[in-house]
């Protein structure tokens, strides 16, 4: 299912949940898993879990793209001939313009060599199957901003927050108030300038 919208400079497509796929060829079985990830450390932990769970598999290959717009990109053939596993997996992630996504493909060898061309097809098709079974949606790139003000200014600050549908991450509302909000990147400069026009208010980026 695809809920993604055309991407803007401050948005990108990702996947909503874990999904699975499979490809079989000449006795070899390729189990594929598409997984949402948000950091390299998380990807490493996920890979450890799959290696532990599928300890008896011949190869556990993967690729991931994390972050936007400066993405971290990694792939691994895990002992398969160079370029036959990690690159085909990565190519499918990139073809769908996804980020914060990791795909792991577990291969159980069936006793018949597939050749480099056969391996490329197998890892590609296994990845496609997993990605086709997930929901793609649009993620918005946001930046945090801390607003500090006196209590009498709070109504004006809250009006700006409401008018722009900002997400309040945390707040302390006393004589001196502090609110941390998330602002969509494309609106950040405009909203920050509007907040700065409120007398006595301080913004911390």
N, C-alpha and C positions, 0 to 999 in steps of 0.2 A: 504494500500500500504506500502511496506517495502523497505526502502532505506538504512537500517542499514548494516554495515559491521561487521565482527568479531571484538570483542572488544580487545583493547590493554590496557596496564597499564594506559595510559593517555587518554583513550576515553571511552565513554559509550553511551548507547542508550536512546533516549528521544522521545517525540512526537512533531509534527510540529504545530498542531493546535487543537482547541477545537473540540471534537466529541461527539456524543450522541448515546445512545442505549436504549433498553427497554426490560423488561421481565414481562410477565403476568402469574399469577397463582391464581386460585380460587377467582377471583374478585380483588385481590390485583394487583396494578400496580407499577412497579419499574422503575423509570426513571433514567438513568445513564448518567454521564457527565465525560469525561476524559479531563483534563485541564493541559496545560503546566504551571509550576510554578518554580520560582527560589529562593524563600525565604519563611521562615515560616510566616513572616508578610503578604506576598502576599496570602498565603494559608488561613490565618485567615480572611483576607478581602473577599476572594472569598466565604468562608463558610458563612460569614455574609450576602453576597448578595443572596446566594441561600436560606438561611433561611427567608430572607425578601420576596423573590419572591414566595417561596412555603410555605408560612406561615400556610396554611391549611393542610399540609401533616402530617401524623402520625409520621414519622421518617425521619431524614436526616442524613444518615451515610456516613462515608468517610474514606479514607486512603491516605497517601502521602509518597513519598520518594523524598528527596531533597538533592542534593549535591553528590559529588564523589571525592575520594573514601570513605570519612568519612560521610556517609549519615545520615540525620535526618529522622527517621521513626516514623510515628504516625498513629493511627487508632481509630475509635470511633463507638460503637454500637448504640449510641444515644437512649438508652432505650430498644432496642431489647435485648433478652436473651444473656448473655455474650458469646462472641466468634462466634455469628451467622451472623454478618454483617461486622464489621471492618476487622476482620481477613481474611474472604474470599475475600474481596476487595483487601486487601494488598497482599494476596497470588498471585493474578493474576498479579498485578504490578510487583512483584518480579519474577514470573515465566517467564515473558517476559524480565527480566533483564533491567528494565527501571528505570531512575531516573529523577528528576525535573518534576515529574508527580503527579497530584492529581486526584483521582476519587471520585465523589460525587454520592451517590445513594439516590434518593428521593422515599419514599414508601407511597403510598396511600392505606390504609387498605380496603380490600374488604369484611370484615364481617366474614371471615372464617379463623380460626387459621391454620397456615401452619406447626407448630411444628418446633423444632430446625433443623432437617434435611432439611425440606422444605425451611426454611429461608436461610440456608447455600447455597443451590442450587440456590435460587432466586438471592441472592446478588452476587454470583459467576457468574452466567450467564448474569446478567445485566452488570457487569463489563467487561466481555469478549466481549459482544456486542459493548460497547462503544470503547474499545481498538482496536477491529477489524475494526472500522470505521475511524481510524486515520492513519496518515503517521508516521512511525517510522524512525528515522534517527540517525546518529552518531554525537555526540558532542565531540569536542576535548578539553581537559583540558589544559589551557594555564596559563602562569605566566607573570606578567608585569615586565619590566626592563626599567630603565631610563638611557639614554646615554648622557653624557655631553662632548663636545669637542669644540675646536676652529674651526673657519670656514674653514681653509685650510685642516682640517682632514675630512671634511664632505663627500667628494667624496668617500673616502675609507669606511667610515661608511655606506653610502648609497649602496655601492656595496655589503657589507655583508648583509644588509637588503634585497636587491633584490635577491641575490643568495639563500637566505634561505626563501624567500616568507613571510617575517615577516609583520605583520599588524602594521602600525603606528597609535597609538591612538591620540597623540598630538605632536606638534613640534613647536619650536621657533628657527628660522634660522637667526641669526644676527652675530655679531663678535664672540660672544659666543653662541654656539648652544646647544639645549636640545631636545632630542626626546624620547618619551615614546613608547615602542613597546610591542607587545604580542608575546611570544615565546611558542611553543608547549613544554609541560613539558619534554617529552623524549629527546628533543634537547636542553634544556635550558643550561645544563652545558657545552656542546660542543660549542655552539654559544657564551656563556658568556666568555669562555676562549679565543676564537678567537678575540672577541672585546677587551679584556684586553691586547692583543698583540699589538694593535695600540698605538703607542707612544703618551703619553699625554692625552689619552682618559680616562674618568672616567665612571664606571658603578655603578648604585645604584639599589640594588635588593629590 
